[in-house]
C-alpha cells in the first residue's frame, strides 16, 4: 500500500509531468490545448484540492477571456483523460499521480492541512471490484474519499 502526497515535492519536475501529459494525450489522439495544459499546471501546483472558481480567478489574472464554461470544459477533458481526479466532497480537483495507468481514485483528505493523498492499493481495488460484481451492479466510475488527519497532522495533534 503506497500513498502519494500531493503537497510533497514531486519526484520529477512539473515540466516532466506536463510533458508526460502531452505525450499521453498525443498517444490517445487528443489535444492538450494551451488552456487545458495551463489548468493542469495550476492543479498540479497546489498542495490541496483546487476548486474550479479558484482556477478561474487565477486564469483571469492571466487571460481576461477565461470564463466558467471554459474552465469546466478543460477540467472535464482532464478528468476524461485521467490527468486529474475530482474530490466530490470538496467539489474540487487534484492531479493524478499515475495518469498512464487506469485506476480508481482513492483519496485521503486531511481535515487539518487540506493535503490530499492518492492511495494505490491493488488488493483493495480487487476486493472492491469483486464485492461490487457479486451484487450484479455495473460500475461506471469509482472513487473513494477518506477524511481524517495526514501523518504529519496526526503526529502534531498527538504532541499537543
LOTIPA-39234 format. One line per field, with one value per residue (C-alpha): residue number from 1; residue in one letter; z, y, x. Coordinates in pm, whole numbers, plus 50000, padded with zeros to 5 digits. Each point is the difference from the previous one (the first is absolute). Layout:
REM LOTIPA-39234
num	c(NUM_...) .
residuo	c(A_...) .
w	c(Z_...) .
v	c(Y_...) .
u	c(X_...) .
//
This chain:
REM LOTIPA-39234
num	c(1_2_3_4_5_6_7_8_9_10_11_12_13_14_15_16_17_18_19_20_21_22_23_24_25_26_27_28_29_30_31_32_33_34_35_36_37_38_39_40_41_42_43_44_45_46_47_48_49_50_51_52_53_54_55_56_57_58_59_60_61_62_63_64_65_66_67_68_69_70_71_72_73_74_75_76_77_78_79_80_81_82_83_84_85_86_87_88_89_90_91_92_93_94_95_96_97_98_99_100_101_102_103_104_105_106_107_108_109_110_111_112_113_114_115_116_117_118_119_120_121_122_123_124_125_126_127_128_129_130_131_132_133_134_135_136_137_138_139_140_141_142_143_144_145_146_147_148_149_150_151_152_153_154_155_156_157_158_159_160) .
residuo	c(X_X_X_X_X_X_X_X_X_X_X_X_X_X_X_X_X_X_X_X_X_X_X_X_X_X_X_X_X_X_X_X_X_X_X_X_X_X_X_X_X_X_X_X_X_X_X_X_X_X_X_X_X_X_X_X_X_X_X_X_X_X_X_X_X_X_X_X_X_X_X_X_X_X_X_X_X_X_X_X_X_X_X_X_X_X_X_X_X_X_X_X_X_X_X_X_X_X_X_X_X_X_X_X_X_X_X_X_X_X_X_X_X_X_X_X_X_X_X_X_X_X_X_X_X_X_X_X_X_X_X_X_X_X_X_X_X_X_X_X_X_X_X_X_X_X_X_X_X_X_X_X_X_X_X_X_X_X_X_X) .
w	c(50000_49898_50047_49787_50161_49763_50201_50015_49742_49688_49930_49666_49892_49907_49645_49962_50134_49748_49727_50106_49977_49651_49894_50142_49820_49673_50032_50062_49703_50208_50032_50317_49899_50161_50230_50101_50063_50213_50206_50059_50097_50251_50152_50027_50169_50294_50313_50061_49782_49791_49913_49646_50100_50158_49668_49822_50227_49926_49627_49995_50121_49708_49729_50021_49762_50257_50083_50222_49709_49860_50328_50051_49647_50066_50328_49830_49742_50269_50191_49685_49934_50360_50057_50300_50256_50129_50379_50029_50366_49934_49648_49900_49798_50055_49751_49942_50088_49746_49698_49780_50206_50016_50365_50244_50201_50369_50166_50357_50105_50297_50189_50159_49728_49691_49855_49763_49963_49722_50126_49766_50134_49747_50252_50123_49640_49928_50318_49921_49637_50114_50262_49750_49729_50245_50028_49625_50010_49698_50099_49782_50223_50341_50243_50372_50230_50353_50233_50302_50083_49796_50179_50070_50138_50204_50151_50087_50145_50224_50110_50099) .
v	c(50000_50331_50351_50289_50342_50272_50271_49831_50103_49792_49722_50168_50361_50118_50060_49625_49934_50245_49842_49660_50136_50135_49664_49809_50230_49968_49620_50005_50226_50292_50349_50162_50357_50290_50068_49635_49986_50317_49868_49675_50197_50203_49688_49836_50307_49988_49794_49966_49934_50306_50122_50098_50359_50030_49886_50252_50279_49907_49971_50333_50176_49844_50002_50219_49766_49718_49924_49729_49776_50010_49887_49728_49867_49987_49816_49757_49922_49948_49770_49799_49954_49898_50294_50129_49856_50166_50028_49983_50095_50322_50065_50037_49833_49850_49877_49627_49842_49718_50123_49732_49722_49964_49984_50094_50313_49935_50333_50073_50350_50172_50207_50214_50100_49921_49761_49737_49668_49755_49643_49714_49656_49721_49749_50259_50082_49629_49946_50293_49886_49646_50116_50229_49732_49754_50236_50016_50375_50136_50266_50307_50187_49931_50244_49963_50297_49951_50300_50030_50122_49947_49850_50341_50152_49688_50012_50369_49946_49725_50227_50282) .
u	c(50000_50152_49872_50116_49991_49891_50172_50338_50258_49946_50246_50057_49953_49651_50123_50057_49650_49857_50212_49864_49645_50069_50147_49701_49757_50189_50003_49624_49939_49872_50143_50128_49922_50187_49702_49964_50374_49987_49706_50190_50310_49797_49844_50343_50146_49758_50065_49628_49699_49912_49652_49905_49928_50345_50144_49780_50125_50362_49937_49816_50313_50186_49733_49692_49813_49981_49635_49844_49891_50353_50152_49738_50055_50377_49940_49759_50268_50266_49761_49921_50371_50070_50235_49803_49760_49686_49971_49621_49973_50192_49869_50365_50277_50346_50255_50035_50332_49971_49804_50154_49838_49621_49893_49730_50063_50056_50063_50106_49891_50164_49745_50269_50249_49791_50256_49866_50179_49925_50002_50094_49915_49939_49860_49749_49900_49949_49797_49771_49958_49920_49749_49828_49991_49839_49702_49950_50061_50186_50252_50023_50241_50153_50151_50066_50063_50127_50006_50226_50349_50314_50301_50158_49679_49922_50350_49971_49650_50140_50286_49760) .
//
